[in-house]
Amino acid sequence: MDLIIPPALKPFLSTVIPEPHQLDIGFTLFEFPRFEDLIDFQMGYRWHGITQAQELAWDAN
């Protein structure tokens, strides 16, 4: 399945969040992926970090 980020978001994600794409959220730095890497970053949440099993609660759509 190919997921596509709406092209209208690219300017915001590419310029509002400057390099190195780290946002200070008060207690740590959150590293936000580059626009080109965002889908792969989000897909990483679909699998359990330790067991690598697919999360059943994450819908395929």
C-alpha positions in Angstrom: 0.0 0.0 0.0 1.4 3.4 -1.0 0.6 6.2 1.4 0.9 9.7 0.1 1.3 12.9 2.1 -0.6 15.8 0.5 1.8 17.9 -1.5 0.4 21.1 0.1 2.0 20.0 3.4 5.5 19.8 2.0 6.3 23.6 2.3 5.2 23.5 6.0 7.0 20.3 6.9 10.1 21.4 5.0 10.4 25.0 6.2 8.6 25.5 9.5 10.5 22.7 11.1 14.1 23.7 10.4 17.2 21.4 10.3 18.1 19.3 12.2 14.3 18.8 12.5 14.4 18.7 16.3 11.6 20.3 18.3 12.0 21.1 22.0 8.9 19.7 23.6 9.8 20.8 27.1 11.4 17.7 28.5 13.2 16.3 25.5 14.0 16.9 21.9 11.6 15.3 19.5 13.2 14.5 16.2 10.8 15.0 13.3 11.6 13.2 10.1 12.3 14.9 6.8 9.2 15.2 4.5 10.7 12.5 2.2 11.0 10.1 5.2 7.7 10.8 7.0 5.8 7.8 5.6 8.5 5.3 6.5 8.7 6.9 10.0 5.0 6.5 10.5 5.0 3.0 9.2 7.5 2.1 12.0 4.7 2.5 14.5 2.8 -0.4 12.9 5.2 -2.9 14.4 6.1 -3.6 18.1 9.5 -2.2 18.8 10.8 -5.3 20.7 8.9 -8.3 19.3 8.6 -6.8 15.7 5.1 -8.3 15.6 2.5 -6.2 13.7 0.3 -4.2 16.0 -3.2 -5.6 15.5 -4.8 -2.3 16.6 -3.3 -0.5 13.6 -5.7 -0.6 10.7 -4.2 -1.4 7.3 -6.1 1.6 5.7 
